[in-house]
């Protein structure tokens, strides 16, 4: 009975597939002759926390466009059949992915 009560309160989360680094990032060439290629632009949706602040653009290695920074998510409740716009508390790192970096 305790297991049935516990299952009733959980929301099923689908399995996460690992995404390659070349699919997530686009290489940006910078400098006067476009020779420097150490900057990366993120092409997928990312989660940013409330205390997120950008580094100065000159020193920013990973560029996250404003349209791809998400702070809220639409969550559908299976029993109520209703969708709520809730703030994200946090995102766990995907252990299957090769790309575990320190962003920000």
C-alpha positions as a Markdown table, in Angstrom:
| # | Residue | x | y | z |
|---|---|---|---|---|
| 1 | Unk | 0.0 | 0.0 | 0.0 |
| 2 | Unk | 2.8 | 2.4 | 0.8 |
| 3 | Unk | 4.3 | 1.7 | -2.7 |
| 4 | Unk | 0.9 | 2.6 | -4.4 |
| 5 | Unk | 0.8 | 5.9 | -2.4 |
| 6 | Unk | 4.3 | 6.7 | -3.4 |
| 7 | Unk | 3.8 | 5.9 | -7.1 |
| 8 | Unk | 0.6 | 8.1 | -7.2 |
| 9 | Unk | 2.6 | 11.2 | -6.3 |
| 10 | Unk | 5.4 | 10.7 | -8.8 |
| 11 | Unk | 5.5 | 11.9 | -12.4 |
| 12 | Unk | 7.1 | 9.6 | -15.0 |
| 13 | Unk | 10.3 | 11.0 | -16.5 |
| 14 | Unk | 11.4 | 9.7 | -19.9 |
| 15 | Unk | 14.8 | 8.2 | -20.4 |
| 16 | Unk | 17.4 | 10.8 | -21.5 |
| 17 | Unk | 19.4 | 10.1 | -24.6 |
| 18 | Unk | 23.0 | 11.4 | -24.8 |
| 19 | Unk | 23.6 | 14.1 | -27.3 |
| 20 | Unk | 27.0 | 14.6 | -29.0 |
| 21 | Unk | 29.1 | 17.6 | -28.5 |
| 22 | Unk | 29.0 | 18.5 | -32.2 |
| 23 | Unk | 25.2 | 18.6 | -32.1 |
| 24 | Unk | 25.0 | 20.8 | -29.0 |
| 25 | Unk | 27.7 | 23.4 | -29.9 |
| 26 | Unk | 28.6 | 25.4 | -32.9 |
| 27 | Unk | 32.2 | 26.6 | -33.3 |
| 28 | Unk | 32.5 | 30.4 | -33.6 |
| 29 | Unk | 35.6 | 31.9 | -35.2 |
| 30 | Unk | 36.7 | 35.1 | -33.6 |
| 31 | Unk | 39.4 | 37.7 | -34.0 |
| 32 | Unk | 40.4 | 39.9 | -36.9 |
| 33 | Unk | 41.4 | 37.0 | -39.2 |
| 34 | Unk | 38.8 | 34.6 | -37.8 |
| 35 | Unk | 41.6 | 32.4 | -36.6 |
| 36 | Unk | 40.6 | 31.8 | -33.0 |
| 37 | Unk | 38.1 | 29.0 | -32.6 |
| 38 | Unk | 37.8 | 28.5 | -28.9 |
| 39 | Unk | 34.3 | 30.0 | -28.5 |
| 40 | Unk | 31.2 | 27.8 | -28.7 |
| 41 | Unk | 27.6 | 28.7 | -29.2 |
| 42 | Unk | 25.0 | 26.5 | -27.6 |
| 43 | Unk | 22.3 | 25.4 | -30.1 |
| 44 | Unk | 20.0 | 23.5 | -27.7 |
| 45 | Unk | 17.8 | 24.7 | -24.9 |
| 46 | Unk | 19.6 | 25.1 | -21.5 |
| 47 | Unk | 18.6 | 25.7 | -17.9 |
| 48 | Unk | 19.9 | 28.8 | -16.2 |
| 49 | Unk | 19.4 | 29.5 | -12.5 |
| 50 | Unk | 18.1 | 32.6 | -10.9 |
| 51 | Unk | 21.7 | 33.8 | -9.9 |
| 52 | Unk | 23.0 | 33.4 | -13.5 |
| 53 | Unk | 25.1 | 36.3 | -14.8 |
| 54 | Unk | 27.1 | 36.4 | -18.0 |
| 55 | Unk | 30.8 | 36.8 | -18.2 |
| 56 | Unk | 32.1 | 39.7 | -20.3 |
| 57 | Unk | 31.6 | 38.8 | -24.0 |
| 58 | Unk | 35.4 | 38.8 | -24.6 |
| 59 | Unk | 36.0 | 36.1 | -22.1 |
| 60 | Unk | 32.8 | 34.1 | -22.6 |
| 61 | Unk | 33.7 | 30.6 | -23.9 |
| 62 | Unk | 30.1 | 29.2 | -24.1 |
| 63 | Unk | 27.6 | 31.6 | -25.5 |
| 64 | Unk | 23.9 | 30.9 | -24.6 |
| 65 | Unk | 21.4 | 32.9 | -26.6 |
| 66 | Unk | 18.6 | 34.5 | -24.6 |
| 67 | Unk | 15.9 | 32.5 | -26.5 |
| 68 | Unk | 17.5 | 29.2 | -25.4 |
| 69 | Unk | 17.8 | 30.0 | -21.7 |
| 70 | Unk | 14.9 | 28.5 | -19.8 |
| 71 | Unk | 13.8 | 29.2 | -16.2 |
| 72 | Unk | 10.3 | 27.7 | -16.3 |
| 73 | Unk | 8.8 | 24.5 | -17.8 |
| 74 | Unk | 5.4 | 23.3 | -18.7 |
| 75 | Unk | 4.5 | 20.3 | -16.6 |
| 76 | Unk | 1.4 | 18.1 | -17.3 |
| 77 | Unk | -0.1 | 16.4 | -14.3 |
| 78 | Unk | -1.3 | 12.9 | -15.3 |
| 79 | Unk | -4.3 | 12.6 | -12.9 |
| 80 | Unk | -5.6 | 16.2 | -13.2 |
| 81 | Unk | -5.0 | 16.4 | -17.0 |
| 82 | Unk | -3.8 | 19.9 | -16.5 |
| 83 | Unk | -0.7 | 21.8 | -17.6 |
| 84 | Unk | 1.1 | 24.1 | -15.2 |
| 85 | Unk | 4.0 | 26.6 | -15.9 |
| 86 | Unk | 6.3 | 25.9 | -13.0 |
| 87 | Unk | 9.8 | 27.3 | -12.2 |
| 88 | Unk | 12.6 | 24.9 | -12.6 |
| 89 | Unk | 14.4 | 24.1 | -9.3 |
| 90 | Unk | 17.4 | 22.4 | -10.9 |
| 91 | Unk | 18.6 | 20.0 | -13.5 |
| 92 | Unk | 20.6 | 16.9 | -12.9 |
| 93 | Unk | 23.7 | 16.2 | -15.0 |
| 94 | Unk | 23.2 | 13.4 | -17.6 |
| 95 | Unk | 25.8 | 10.7 | -16.6 |
| 96 | Unk | 25.5 | 9.2 | -20.1 |
| 97 | Unk | 26.7 | 12.3 | -21.9 |
| 98 | Unk | 30.3 | 13.0 | -22.7 |
| 99 | Unk | 29.8 | 16.7 | -22.3 |
| 100 | Unk | 30.0 | 17.5 | -18.6 |
| 101 | Unk | 31.4 | 21.0 | -18.4 |
| 102 | Unk | 31.4 | 23.9 | -16.0 |
| 103 | Unk | 29.3 | 26.6 | -17.7 |
| 104 | Unk | 28.7 | 30.1 | -16.6 |
